[in-house]
Amino acid sequence: QVQVVESGGGLVQPGGSLRLSCAASGSIFSIYAMDWYRQAPGKQRELVASITRGGTTTYADSVKGRFTISRDNAKNTVYLQMNSLKPEDTAVYYCNVRRSIAPYDSWGQGTQVTVSS
């Protein structure tokens, strides 16, 4: 089993910044990528950003240029730096850990991000 714990959410004003962290522990071998997803009320969960063990990153169009994903392989931790936050970024943010062997996906409990004045 893989344990996944997110932290760093909170309330921030529009234009502000937050940094989310996601730490993986347990059966961490064979991790090849980590993702950030988000789910706003009444909407489907969507992929925000991904990073492979080698450092290749992908972003949703809605966050390109504002969010940055990074990882510390030694700590099995991934970060999401979120700048220029907008009200539409309000959601519960989830971390997913992908492995090449079962369990292939392991999710955290989520952390709430609220962007409001």
Residue pairs with C-beta under 8 A, 6 or more apart in sequence:
1 26
1 27
1 103
1 106
2 24
2 25
2 26
2 27
2 28
2 31
2 97
2 99
2 103
2 106
3 24
3 25
3 26
3 106
4 22
4 23
4 24
4 95
4 96
4 97
4 106
4 107
4 108
5 22
5 23
5 25
5 108
5 109
6 20
6 21
6 22
6 93
6 94
6 95
6 108
6 109
6 110
6 111
7 20
7 21
7 22
7 23
7 111
8 18
8 19
8 20
8 21
8 111
9 18
9 20
9 93
9 111
9 112
9 113
10 18
10 112
10 113
10 114
11 114
11 115
11 116
12 18
12 85
12 113
12 114
12 115
13 115
13 116
13 117
14 85
14 86
14 87
14 115
14 116
14 117
15 84
15 85
16 85
16 115
17 81
17 82
17 83
17 84
17 85
18 82
18 85
18 113
19 79
19 80
19 81
19 82
20 36
20 79
20 80
20 82
20 93
20 95
20 111
20 113
21 77
21 78
21 79
22 34
22 36
22 77
22 78
22 79
22 80
22 95
22 97
22 108
23 75
23 76
23 77
24 31
24 34
24 76
24 77
24 97
24 106
25 76
27 99
28 76
28 97
29 99
30 99
30 100
30 101
31 53
31 76
31 97
31 98
31 99
32 52
32 53
32 98
32 99
32 100
33 50
33 51
33 52
33 53
33 98
34 50
34 51
34 71
34 78
34 95
34 96
34 97
34 98
35 47
35 48
35 49
35 50
35 51
35 95
35 96
35 98
36 47
36 48
36 49
36 50
36 69
36 78
36 80
36 93
36 94
36 95
36 96
37 45
37 46
37 47
37 48
37 93
37 94
37 95
37 96
38 45
38 46
38 48
38 89
38 91
38 92
38 93
38 94
38 113
39 45
39 46
39 91
39 92
39 94
39 110
40 88
40 90
40 91
40 92
43 91
45 94
46 60
47 60
48 59
48 60
48 63
48 67
48 80
48 93
49 57
49 58
49 59
49 60
49 63
49 67
49 69
49 80
50 57
50 58
50 69
51 57
51 69
51 70
51 71
51 78
53 71
53 73
55 71
57 69
59 67
59 69
62 88
63 82
63 89
66 82
66 83
66 84
66 85
67 80
67 81
67 82
67 83
68 80
68 81
68 83
69 78
69 79
69 80
69 81
70 78
70 79
70 81
71 77
71 78
71 79
72 78
72 79
78 95
80 93
82 89
82 113
85 113
85 115
86 115
87 115
87 116
88 115
89 113
89 115
90 113
90 114
90 115
90 116
91 113
92 110
92 111
92 112
92 113
93 110
93 111
93 112
93 113
94 107
94 108
94 110
95 107
95 108
96 105
96 106
96 107
96 108
97 105
97 106
97 107
98 104
98 105
99 105
99 106
